[in-house]
């Protein structure tokens, strides 16, 4: 894929000249503030307007991952669909909802539930508008094969549904929050990311892969079954999780990805994909253990999938898009290699927290370490790439 920079007559507006630039900066700043507030509230140092766990879930799904998805999709979805690029005034409308909503939600979580609710309303509005833009692109595309873009759009629509379920759960019926998290994790974050990855990673890796048109549909049906079983009896979907691990693992092996690979811009994407069958295998094992005992793994199932796969590939794709669309050479220097390795430190540190908690040991020290590792990740990425996104800096 050839990355080309959109033209902008006013250099002072470079930061807003392409949709991925403001959305990535916002998402990564949100990641820092969300983790800091969650860390302080979970330890009881500050009090926030909603429960720390709900804040944690909402913040990372809708303040980090969703604007990151919009950063990527508002840039690439028109390419996938063979339609014209999205106009600046269009994506800026969505961005305005997102940055105002993020400020109000984060500030309101500390000082006022009213401000927090206003922030959620703005964020939800931006989410809906972003989905509708993608839907319009899908409808106007004249491509014969819309398989991939259909599932990307479908996952984004399910993300809007999960967002709505969360809002209803917070306002009226708390049990809906659990369903919201299941839908958001599996049918939104995972399904959307995997739909993009199965299209792009083999292409970047120069692998000739025969498209398995039934793959995403089969995964979707199994994920729906997982959510239904978990809603009836918590931790009962372990057999479905094993089936997902087998199905996806078998598919990945058939791609014959060139791994290990000397190019960090590829191996971070490959590692991210390999986390998927590992994540579902861990999910099956820990859910079975939790089903037959009173052992809790502190939401390991959702964290290993969202961090191992979604987060890792977000950093890989985000870095690749940032480099390519800024006119820099598509290569990874020592700093970028360090960032990619650090993503796996983030994943492993969070897994360790869950296992320590499962043994009944005090995990707060490891919790602090895991949160700190996360903060270092986004500070380091920002130091390297914010100047590229904001000013078009050339990397040396």
Protein Blocks (a to p, Z undefined) as FASTA:
>chain_A
ZZdddddfblklmmmmpfklmmmmmmmmmmmmmmmmmmmmmnomaccfbdfklmmmmmmm
mmmmmmmmmmmmmmmmmmmnopacddfklmmmmmmmmmmmmmmmmmmmmmomklmmmmmm
mmmmmmmmmmmmmmmmmmmpcbfblmlmmmmmmmmmmmmmmmmmmmmmmmmmmmlmmmmm
mmmmmmmmmmmmmmmmmmmmmmmnopacdddfklmmmmmmmmmmmmmmmmmmghilmmmm
mmmmmmmmmmmmmnopacddfblklmmmmmmmmmmmmmmmmmmmmmmmmmmmccdehhml
mmmmmmmmmmmmmmmmmmmmmmmmnopacdddfklmmmmmmmmmmmmmmmmmmmmmmnop
afklmmmmmmmmmmmmmmmmmmmmmmmmmnopacZZ
